[in-house]
Amino acid sequence: MTEPNQTRFNQEATNWDSNPSVVLATELAVKSYLPLCDPSLDILDLGCGTGLLSLLLAPHVRSVTAVDSAPGMIDVLAAKLSLSGSHQNAQNVLPVCALLEDPDDGRLQINPLTKAPLANGAPAREFDLVVSHLVLHHIPDLAAVFKTIFGLLKPGGKVAVTDFEDFGPEARKFHPESKMDGVERHGIKREDIRKIIEEAGFEGVTVETAFELSKQVESEPGKRDIENGWTMVFPFLICSGTKP
Ligand SMILES: C[S@@+](CC[C@H](N)C(=O)[O-])C[C@H]1O[C@@H](n2cnc3c(N)ncnc32)[C@H](O)[C@@H]1O
């Protein structure tokens, strides 16, 4: 991840959950992820932010390893998990601050249920499902990240990621011009992402429209009038595949 991205997400972490379109996008995305969940699954949420998606999926899986490279985001998630009485179902969430580039990253070598480090020499943890929401458009090298995800999965494990679609020049309006730091692309292109996931080694790759998000936008790029009622509908894709 690039330096502006890291700085931006640290700064935004404390107010992240008060952005209504972020919360709504997660609520819509959960509907796509739930059919893939099962109480026997160990999942990893790549770029979990403050854990909005992780905490909604946690009651439906065995464990969630919630990974984000921005310490500010992980601090907010850790604070939510430490609040006694809330998130009762979330003792199975393990927050990890890491820029995930290596499937054998030592920071993942923790039992997500007991929070105890794995014994020296234990095999690297492998996951049944890797999810990631609203992250791909911030990743400089998509081919590298899907190779990392491939390495994180058990044979037969699945990847499922959601992000907005690059449907043309208007997709740029997803972000106000003042928030372009760390935006690597204006959404994902169907055929590009399919090829990248297949080239990482996945089989049965599907790229489908998952939902549409209505979002306030600037009337013109850089106009800074996002509160003035202009809205646009952004299609979101769910991209999935299975490790043979
Ligand atoms: C737009 S935010 C989305 C956060 C969360 N998924 C949500 O929907 O609320 C993107 C997040 O991805 C994280 N990120 C980007 N690349 C990453 C990587 N390679 N490893 C871990 N986190 C990453 C950023 O720090 C940031 O918190």
PDBQT file of the ligand as one rigid body, heavy atoms in Angstrom, charges set to zero:
ROOT
HETATM    1  C1  LIG A 301     -11.900   1.890   1.706  1.00  0.00    +0.000 C 
HETATM    2  S1  LIG A 301     -11.240   1.073   3.122  1.00  0.00    +0.000 S 
HETATM    3  C2  LIG A 301     -12.458  -0.204   3.356  1.00  0.00    +0.000 C 
HETATM    4  C3  LIG A 301     -12.510  -0.708   4.783  1.00  0.00    +0.000 C 
HETATM    5  C4  LIG A 301     -13.593  -1.751   5.048  1.00  0.00    +0.000 C 
HETATM    6  N1  LIG A 301     -13.418  -2.933   4.219  1.00  0.00    +0.000 N 
HETATM    7  C5  LIG A 301     -14.962  -1.155   4.872  1.00  0.00    +0.000 C 
HETATM    8  O1  LIG A 301     -15.632  -1.466   3.866  1.00  0.00    +0.000 OA
HETATM    9  O2  LIG A 301     -15.393  -0.375   5.740  1.00  0.00    +0.000 OA
HETATM   10  C6  LIG A 301      -9.857   0.167   2.481  1.00  0.00    +0.000 C 
HETATM   11  C7  LIG A 301      -8.992  -0.440   3.591  1.00  0.00    +0.000 C 
HETATM   12  O3  LIG A 301      -8.082  -1.378   3.016  1.00  0.00    +0.000 OA
HETATM   13  C8  LIG A 301      -6.865  -1.315   3.742  1.00  0.00    +0.000 C 
HETATM   14  N2  LIG A 301      -5.838  -1.945   2.882  1.00  0.00    +0.000 N 
HETATM   15  C9  LIG A 301      -5.507  -1.633   1.616  1.00  0.00    +0.000 A 
HETATM   16  N3  LIG A 301      -4.571  -2.471   1.143  1.00  0.00    +0.000 NA
HETATM   17  C10 LIG A 301      -4.317  -3.377   2.129  1.00  0.00    +0.000 A 
HETATM   18  C11 LIG A 301      -3.452  -4.519   2.262  1.00  0.00    +0.000 A 
HETATM   19  N4  LIG A 301      -2.655  -4.942   1.260  1.00  0.00    +0.000 N 
HETATM   20  N5  LIG A 301      -3.438  -5.206   3.432  1.00  0.00    +0.000 NA
HETATM   21  C12 LIG A 301      -4.233  -4.814   4.443  1.00  0.00    +0.000 A 
HETATM   22  N6  LIG A 301      -5.079  -3.747   4.381  1.00  0.00    +0.000 NA
HETATM   23  C13 LIG A 301      -5.117  -3.042   3.240  1.00  0.00    +0.000 A 
HETATM   24  C14 LIG A 301      -6.719   0.173   4.054  1.00  0.00    +0.000 C 
HETATM   25  O4  LIG A 301      -5.878   0.425   5.157  1.00  0.00    +0.000 OA
HETATM   26  C15 LIG A 301      -8.168   0.579   4.350  1.00  0.00    +0.000 C 
HETATM   27  O5  LIG A 301      -8.488   0.532   5.718  1.00  0.00    +0.000 OA
ENDROOT
TORSDOF 0
